[in-house]
Amino acid sequence: MEQVSKTFEKLGGVNLLPIILGAVAFVLIGAPSSWVTLTVAGLAMGMMVFLMASGLSLVFGLMDVLNFGHSAFVSFGAFIAATVLGGLSGWLASDSIALNAAALVAAYSAAILFGLVAGWFFETVIIRPVYRDHLRQILITMGAMIVAEQTILAFWGGTPYSVPRPHFLEGSWIIGDVSIEIYRGFAFLLGLAAFIGLYVLLNRTRIGLLIRAGVEDREMVESLGFRVDRMFIGVFMLGSALAALGGAMWAGYETLITPALGAEMMIIVFIVVIIGGLGSIEGTLLGALLVGLMSNYLGFLAPKMALASNMILMVAILLWRPNGLRPAVK
Amino acid sequence: MKQTTGTLVVKLVVLAIAALLLFAPFLFQNVRSLEVAARICIFIVLVASYDLLIGYTGIVSFAHTMFFGFGAYGAAILLKTMGPGWDAVILGAIAGVAVSLVLAVAIGLLSLRVKAIFFAMITLAAASVVLVLVSQLSQLTGGEDGITYRAPDLFKPATKLLTDADGKVLRIFDVRLNGKLAAYYFVFFSSLILFVLMLRFVRSPLGTVLEAIRENEARAEAIGYRVVAYRTFIFCLSATVASLAGTVYAVWLKYTGPDTSLSFAIMIDILLMVVIGGMGTMWGAVIGAVLMVMAQYYLRDLMGAASEALAGIPVLPELLAPDRWLFWLGIIFILLVYFFPKGIAGTAMARGARS
């Protein structure tokens, strides 16, 4: 047993989990073509969920602030991107890839811009007065989430809102008997780019060094003369912008969105953050990929089980590692 | 506890509310008012049991409606399959409590040990999974449509509790002594008993230990109280009370569906009631529940009128539409947490200290 766990650690430890999950699913599913389709779908979903969850995890790690209103950024991002895309539907329908891409960039930029501004507002107005008070943080951010959800209902109404996709992302690639939806591949690549950007920012730059040091030991960094609270606003805004981007991508993935989207995603985001361990983006990525793959595989293998799959995954992992897979917070 | 004039006022208000609820069928003689009164009774118990968690122990759970729902569905499913009868109600209550206890122990031991903050997230996840399961397992739970069934015969509107000389239903002060009245008093007295039991509990030595844990976890642990065990115990207790309240509500409504017992909207209502009334006092639960339920039933009418009056101005009518009342409550909620974290009862009780 000890030998096994030692080899496991040497090979990469918990990082292997998504691969193991994929391998097990491959055996169970049997048909390689459906396995590839499901895996791509799972990876794409995982990447989008990662975008939504990374901010929450960092914010908690750096400032010990738990934001229950995080999902508001996701749903606002989705609805704003959908509105921009709807307004530019002329560009989307044209055959020119440049116009298509311009509309997409405009939609995503609008979502990100909103995330930055709303994140700044949320941090200074809502969260600042209740630092270091978990109970009131949970209550206040919950209240903010209610207000945000009601605002969406007031502006966009309660009926499902359809999201147009750019022309060049419609359809699927067909390689042999494997078909991959183009949008899923695109979502995966964009998510991967965001992860690499975030990874480089945190591990290769001075500001990233300070953020990681702040997560590790906030008082020490402050006593060295750095303003952790200012850094924190930056991290919060970045996290909100990423969540809004994730929401915008999710809107295109689902093509039909309702105001309940935020509440649905919040559960998944929480599960991801708990599984991954609070405060580390690597852990969040791991958790997001596990959740994405698990729900797609189980949705195929045992549709009835799929509802509870994330919950089962979370319980199993918490029993094994009570602090999550790769926690950065003590 | 120090006696203050504020405390006296709060207690008098609660006493007045209790008196109003006791005589509600005689004071307000229409169907809607009785509905409101019964809902207030149930929610007082539900909110007070939630306050045991959030106010007396300082842990935030989002699974309280889940336990409420277990009690309601336990009674509903058995009343549907076994037919109307007291055996179905009692068995349903026991089943609901049993399921609630098992889940509460599991969640408590799993997450209260790790980190208090995980608890909020894990309960939220568990509650949402149960909500999805209930809407999926439609053979058992009726899915989104819920279950309609008949209550025990005693509570039928046609039942005559007392008859006059002609064999008709006896009237006292113009109120018919029929099954509807019996049902209301069933709700009232069950709620009263549960509430008094909880009131007794928080004054017991055990309740004091819980307050000690809330104030300083590390110190309580150091004195020798096992924090995890106490927290799990209080979680189970509050789950049990919520589940029983669910059973009573199911008997009163004769209908159980996700919207009446399980939905996230009810969880938000409970949170609002606790915070508005005041965390950490049982009296606060009474005040919060009364205010919120009244607002739910009567504020919407007011908002509808305001929305129509403002038609023509962009956005404002939508924000004032009756369906958007949660928007305003959310804002009030945030302001309350900022400026009056103790809620109405807590703030009032701190006033007018007697030396």
Contacts between the chains, C-beta under 8 A, distances in Angstrom:
chain1	res1	chain2	res2	distance
A	66	B	117	5.6
A	66	B	120	7.5
A	68	B	120	7.7
A	126	B	334	7.2
A	129	B	338	6.1
A	130	B	337	7.6
A	130	B	338	7.9
A	134	B	116	7.1
A	134	B	117	6.0
A	135	B	54	7.4
A	135	B	58	6.0
A	135	B	60	6.4
A	136	B	337	5.5
A	136	B	341	6.3
A	138	B	60	5.0
A	138	B	120	5.7
A	139	B	60	7.6
A	139	B	271	7.0
A	139	B	275	6.1
A	139	B	333	7.5
A	139	B	337	5.0
A	140	B	334	5.7
A	140	B	337	5.0
A	140	B	338	7.4
A	142	B	268	7.7
A	142	B	271	6.7
A	143	B	330	5.0
A	143	B	331	7.7
A	143	B	333	4.1
A	143	B	334	4.2
A	143	B	337	6.7
A	144	B	330	7.5
A	144	B	334	6.4
A	146	B	268	6.1
A	146	B	326	5.8
A	146	B	327	7.6
A	146	B	329	7.5
A	146	B	330	3.7
A	146	B	333	7.2
A	147	B	327	5.9
A	147	B	330	3.9
A	147	B	331	5.9
A	147	B	334	7.2
A	150	B	324	5.6
A	150	B	326	5.3
A	150	B	327	3.5
A	150	B	330	6.4
A	151	B	327	6.8
A	153	B	323	7.4
A	153	B	324	6.9
A	154	B	315	7.1
A	154	B	318	4.3
A	154	B	319	5.2
A	154	B	321	7.5
A	154	B	324	5.7
A	154	B	327	6.9
A	155	B	315	7.6
A	155	B	318	7.4
A	263	B	264	6.8
A	266	B	124	7.7
A	267	B	124	6.6
A	267	B	125	5.5
A	267	B	128	4.8
A	270	B	121	4.3
A	270	B	124	6.4
A	270	B	125	6.0
A	271	B	121	8.0
A	271	B	125	5.7
A	273	B	121	7.5
A	274	B	118	6.3
A	274	B	121	5.9
A	274	B	122	7.1
A	304	B	136	7.6
A	307	B	129	6.7
A	307	B	132	4.9
A	307	B	133	6.4
A	307	B	136	6.4
A	308	B	129	5.5
A	308	B	133	7.1
A	310	B	125	7.5
A	310	B	129	8.0
A	311	B	125	6.0
A	311	B	126	6.9
A	311	B	129	4.7
A	314	B	122	7.5
A	314	B	125	6.6
A	315	B	110	6.9
A	318	B	110	6.2
A	318	B	111	7.5
A	318	B	114	7.2
A	318	B	122	8.0
A	319	B	110	7.4
A	322	B	113	7.2
A	322	B	114	4.8
A	323	B	114	7.0
A	323	B	115	7.9
